[in-house]
Amino acid sequence: MREAIITVENLTMAYGDCLIQRDLNFSVNRGDIFVIMGGSGCGKSTLLMHLIGLQSPAHGAVYYGERNFWRASTKTRQQILRRVGVLFQSGALLSSLTLAENIALPLTEFTRLSPQQIARLVSYKLALVGLAGFEDYYPSEISGGMQKRAGLARAMALDPEILYFDEPSAGLDPISAKRLDDLIKSLRDSLGATVVMVTHELSSIFAIGTNAIFLDAESRTAIAAGPPRQLLASEDPRVRRFLTRDGSMVVPDATEAMA
């Protein structure tokens, strides 16, 4: 049996009296590329914020291993989040800093490494994402796809066990989006990280997703869960419509997808 690294139990999300999603129950297993999917406005990014400690639940629990995140002490929550890296939709690079300075930020704040050690680690992280030699470039001097990869390098700065991505392919052309998908898969395989990814991009969902949950905006709860290819056969027409775009989606060959 695979190990659950994140477990969500009876989670209800709300902004005041406005219910976003209710009664969410799912697990993310170690080594997963877990996809949070659903139509616009269903609460995908809100769920991500609940998982990374930016939004507290109206009800329910988020467990990291056996630790209840939201009932833990501030110190324990900080320890848990040290195991986590986040790539936000915009990349969230600081425009006034070079790529090297952006990636060095978490290393400077959370480690006691020397400047020389940090510089070596920064160069290594940039090389991992295909940006060797770009240490002194500013975000405005590189393409959108390169900015996403630099953001990924920063998310990996502290060697996290879990990587969270919020719409990583947003704004990228199809070739750059595929390169980013391939990079995410490669890093999962080489570093042993677990990935949780918010996306509505079908190409990414089928190419690299190993497991998924489908959030429905109308019923305000999850109406399907499982490997994306298996969800193509869902009995719920809302899930099938999303995953086929009313039959217009050509699903990649299974040999190209992840087991």
N, C-alpha and C positions, 0 to 999 in steps of 0.2 A: 504494500500500500504506500502511495506517495505521501510525502510529508507536507502538511499544510503550513505554510509560512505566514499566511494572513487568513484570518477567519472573520467574517462579518455575520453578526447574529441579530435578526429582528431590527435592523437599522431603519429608522425613520428620519428623514431630512426635511427641514422646514425653515422658512424665513418668517419668523413671527407666526401669524395665523395662516400663512401661505404654505400648504403642503407641497413638497417637491417629489419625494418618493417615500414609500412606506414598506415596512416588513421585508427588507432586503436580507437574503440569506445566501451566502456563497463562500467558497474557499479558493485561495490562490495557492497552488502547490509550488514547492521549490523547483526552479528551473522552467516554470511556465513562461510563455509570452501570453499574458492574460488580457483580453480585449474587453473594455467597457464600451458598449455600442448602443445605438438607438438614434431616433430622429432628433432634430434640432429642438432645444428647449426641454429635453427630458430629464436633465440633471446629471449628465455624464461628468462634466467638470466639477460640479458640486460634490459628487461622490468622491472624486479624486481629492478634493480639499478636505473631506472628512477623513480620508485615509492618511493624509500627510500632516494632520494636526492644525489646519488653518480654519476649520469650521467644526464646531462641536455638534453632536447629534441631538435631535429632539428626543430620541429614544433609541435603545439598543446599544450594541457594543462592537468595537473593533479590536480583535486580538492579534498581536504579533507573537507567534508561538503560543504560549500559555498566559501571556501578560495582557490584561485588559488596558488598552492604551488610554482611554479617557478616564479611567478610575485610578490610573497610576499617578505617582508623584511627578512634579515638574522635572525633577532630576531624572527619573526613570524614562519619562517621555523624551527628554533630550538624548538619553543614551540610545533609545530606540531609533530616533531620527538620525543619529550619527551613522546608522546602517543604511540610510536611504539617500538616493540621489534623484533630483527632479529636473526634467527638461520641460520648461513651459512653452506654450504655443509660440510665443514671440522669440524664443531663445533667451530673452531677458539678460542679454549681455549689457554691461555698462559701457555706454558709447565713449566715455572719456578715458577708458583704460584700454590698453592693448590686449590682445588675446592672452598673452602670457600673464598679464596682471589680473585679468578676469579669472583665469583658472587657478591662479595662486591664492586668491582670496580665502577660500575655505581652508587651504593648507596653512596659511598664515594665522588664521583665527583659531583653528582647532588642533594644531599640532605644534610640537616644539622643534621642528626641523630647521636646520640652518638655511639661510638664503640660497646657498649652493645646492643643497639637497632639494629644495623646493624647485629651483630652476631645472634641475635634471628631471624631476617628476613631471613638471609642466611640459617639457619637451617630449617626454615619453607619452603622456596622455594625448598630446596633439598628434603625435605620430600614429597612435592607435586609430585615430579617426581620419587619417589621411591628410593631416595639415602640418606635417613636418616642415620646418623652416618659416612658418607664419607667426612666430612668437611676437614679432614687433609690429604686426599689422593691427589696425583699429577695425572694429566691426563694420564701419562705413566703407572700408576699403575692400571688402570681400563680398561674395555673392550671398543670396539668401540661403542656399543649400550649405555653403561653407559656414555661415553663421549658426545654422542648426547643428552642424557637426562640432563647432567650437562649444556650443552650449552643452552638447553631449559630453565633450571632454571635461567641462567643468563639473557636470553632474557626476562624473566618475572620479573626481579628484581624490576623494577619501576612500576609494575602493568599496563602494556600497554593495550590500547583498541584494538590495532591491532598487530597481530603477523605475521611476514613474515618468511617463511621457503624456503630455496633453496635446493632442492633435499634432504629432511631430511632422507630418507631411503637409500641413496647411501652408498654402502659398507657394509650394514647390511645383516645378514642372514634372511630368511623369518620369523622366529619366532621373532627375535628382531625387524624387520620392523613392524610386526603386533602389537607388544607391543607399539611401538612408535605411530602408527596410533591410537590405543585405547587411549593412553595418550593424544594425540592432541585433539581427540574428547571429552574426559572427561574434559580437561581443558577449552575447548570452552564452554561446558555446565555449568561447575561449576563457572567459572570466568566471563562468558559473553563476552569473547573476540571474535573478528573477525579474521579469519585466511586467509591469502593469501599464497598459496603454489605452488612453481614450482616443477613439478615432471613429469616423464614419466612412473612411476610405475603403471600399471593398477590396481593392487590389492588395492593400496591406493586411486586411483582416484575413483573407484567404492565403496570402503568401507566407505570413509568419505567425499568425495567431494559433496557439495550441488549445486555448480554452477561452470561453467568453460568457458574458452575461448581457442580456438585452433588456434595456430599460424602456418602458412604454410611457409616453407623455399623457395619454388619455386615461389609462387606469392608474397611473402613478405608482407602478410597482414593476418588478421584474417579471416578464412573461415567458422567458426562455433562458436556458443556460446549457452550456456544453461546448464541445469543439465546433468551430464555425461550419465545417462541412456537414456535420450531422444536423445542424440547425437548418440547413437547406430543406430538410424533410419535416420541419416543424408542422404541427397540425394548425398552428395559429397563422392565419393569412397575413397578419401584420409583420411577422418575422420574415415570412417568405418574400413579401413585397420588398422589404428593406434589403434583404440579401440578394435579390435578383433584379432590383429596380424595375419591377413589373416585367421580368423576363428579358430585359435588355442586357443584363450582365453576363459576360462569358467567364465562367469560373476557370481559373488556371488549372492545368493538369495536376493531378494529385502528387505526381513525382516532384513538382516544384514547391509544394507546400510542406510544412513541417509535420512530422508525425505526432 
